[in-house]
């Protein structure tokens, strides 16, 4: 707590320098007022406990209806407020409205694991750091954490080891861009803080090389202090893996990986086992759960492209031979169309859906074979164009079943997961050996709205996938209602 307080005061003090007017949203008894290097204005809601505090807010106000003119503030803080906000989109739109262009905002949230340890608590918003920064980006706030190495390193440390996560953003205003009101329609950047920092370092080759070697040395020295994954969600892409991973990370006995998709067994296998292990929780988190709380601890990752890479199964077996393997399967027609819509939204696809699937064999020709021949070929392009091929599940599952015993697999019907997420979620918990757990809200991650597929196209794809599906049903001894 003291260390976190130190870091919060540092961020407040550092980013309020050379500013004129700062706003502290949810100021409470104003513990950080003295660290503002600019004129301070604190607001909070009129709670009962506010009556007896000595330092009352400058005004009582709701963050969703800020009583200020547009472009009023050039520095804003909001510490541990967002989890309690009723309408997060309205809250962030208001924050953007009262901010000047290039206003700096420092925001903290309680991370998912912390909120999960308080199942009786009422939290309307539960975000990982990555999800928070995406939400901020869609409302016109750009992460600038990577520009301050000290802030970047310490925020990563606290995100991994404490109950709080930190976001440092700049308000971007222009006549052509407006903050979005809909998370699903956001086209904001998908880069993580680590990727942003890496991209900046790459521009300075010597510094990048030094930093990379230093980090690899750190991995070598500390890998023994980290746990190994006990489960892998290997796919399929566009079948609900993001939502399931998000739900699992909210369980109090599940340790989170550094990010959802580590891509170790498809893209980054050459980085070595030390690099991979450092992506998982420290051993003392496992010690706390198993030795103090006397419950089972588990951790894992969810890289949906593991299913499509021909060497991923063999590599995974070499590293985590006892891992539980979770596979989510969706009607391959719906999966393909959803996959196409995502690529189209990301500006990676110029063809119509019908043109894309017609030209798919030519577009991916030789790529799968090249991944087999060249171990350093990550197959980055293959999953982005193989709309139909990625739905031929049997050919992708077979290699995994050659290396892992059948009892290590759990196959999930995505349609069932969407209809009853609580039921399927708790089945997964049982499969992983964890106690039942209910979430306050089963929010779908990366859900998109788009027009329906051409009926003639769907009919052709039903006929195409039918023999593939029948062979899959026979192998898994399961029935899926996909012939429609």
Secondary structure, DSSP 8 states (H G I E B T S, - for coil): -HHHHHHHHHHHHHHTTT-SEEEEET-TTTTTGGG-SSEEEEEE---GGGGG-SS--SEE--TTS--S-TT-EEEEEEES-GGG-S-HHHHHHHHHHHEEEEEEEEEEEE-HHHHHT-TTS--S----HHHHHHHHHHTTEEE-GGG-HHHHHHHHHHHHHSSEEEEEEEE---SS----S-STT-------HHHHHHHHHHTSHHHHHHHHHHHHHHHHHHGGGB---SEEEEE-TTSSHHHHHHHHHTSTTEE--SSS---TTTT-GGG-HHHHHTTS-BHHHHHIIIIIS----EEEEE-GGGTT-TTHHHHHHHH-TT-EEEEEE--HHHHHHHHHHHHHHTT---S-HHHHHHSHHHHTTTHHHHHHH-TT---TTHHHH-TTGGG-HHHHHHHHHHHS-GGGEEEEEHHHHHH-HHHHHHHHHHHTT------S----TT--------HHHHHHHHHHHHHHHHHHHHHHT-------
